[in-house]
Amino acid sequence: MSETTIEAQAEQTENTQESEEQSRLKIEDAVLKYFQNKEMAKERNEENKLLFEELEQLFENMEEDELIIPLPNGDNAVLTPKFREREVLDVEALADEMEVPKDELKTPFDFCAFTAKGKLTPDMITRHTSIERDVKLRIGKRKASTRKRKRR
């Protein structure tokens, strides 16, 4: 081989190594930035969670059904209560009345078996069922419109 060919190959190998090293450095920088962003997002989410809890407490003390707050970008922030009702069966009290261990009333099959035996009646279930009401705060953005709404 000629001397120029060997030099050209050596230069090409050197360029390839430099290119690989630059690529590796770019990857390292991108990975570092990725995890930094992820950490910042996690911190923001934690902060937003605390802010939301504070908003819930403050909104509880207000008498309004809906609160609309104008945002700097022209949209409105809308805070509304969300009501949820659900029926809850007091399994412990039902088990006490039936004189069976609470563990025997876990699955729908268990309830069917006791109903078939005549140990469980719909009236018993009705007596031990109560309604739980939860109020959660709902916060969202709404485009500003020309309709009149309550303002703060």
Rosetta blueprint (number, residue, H / E / L):
1 M L
2 S L
3 E H
4 T H
5 T H
6 I H
7 E H
8 A H
9 Q H
10 A H
11 E H
12 Q H
13 T H
14 E H
15 N H
16 T H
17 Q H
18 E H
19 S H
20 E H
21 E H
22 Q H
23 S H
24 R H
25 L H
26 K H
27 I H
28 E H
29 D H
30 A H
31 V H
32 L H
33 K H
34 Y H
35 F H
36 Q H
37 N H
38 K H
39 E H
40 M H
41 A H
42 K H
43 E H
44 R H
45 N H
46 E H
47 E H
48 N H
49 K H
50 L H
51 L H
52 F H
53 E H
54 E H
55 L H
56 E H
57 Q H
58 L H
59 F H
60 E H
61 N L
62 M L
63 E L
64 E L
65 D L
66 E L
67 L E
68 I E
69 I E
70 P E
71 L L
72 P L
73 N L
74 G L
75 D L
76 N E
77 A E
78 V E
79 L E
80 T E
81 P E
82 K E
83 F E
84 R E
85 E E
86 R E
87 E E
88 V E
89 L E
90 D L
91 V H
92 E H
93 A H
94 L H
95 A H
96 D H
97 E H
98 M H
99 E L
100 V L
101 P L
102 K H
103 D H
104 E H
105 L L
106 K L
107 T L
108 P H
109 F H
110 D H
111 F H
112 C H
113 A H
114 F H
115 T H
116 A H
117 K H
118 G L
119 K L
120 L L
121 T L
122 P H
123 D H
124 M H
125 I H
126 T H
127 R H
128 H L
129 T E
130 S E
131 I E
132 E E
133 R E
134 D E
135 V E
136 K E
137 L E
138 R E
139 I E
140 G E
141 K E
142 R E
143 K L
144 A L
145 S L
146 T L
147 R L
148 K L
149 R L
150 K L
151 R L
152 R L
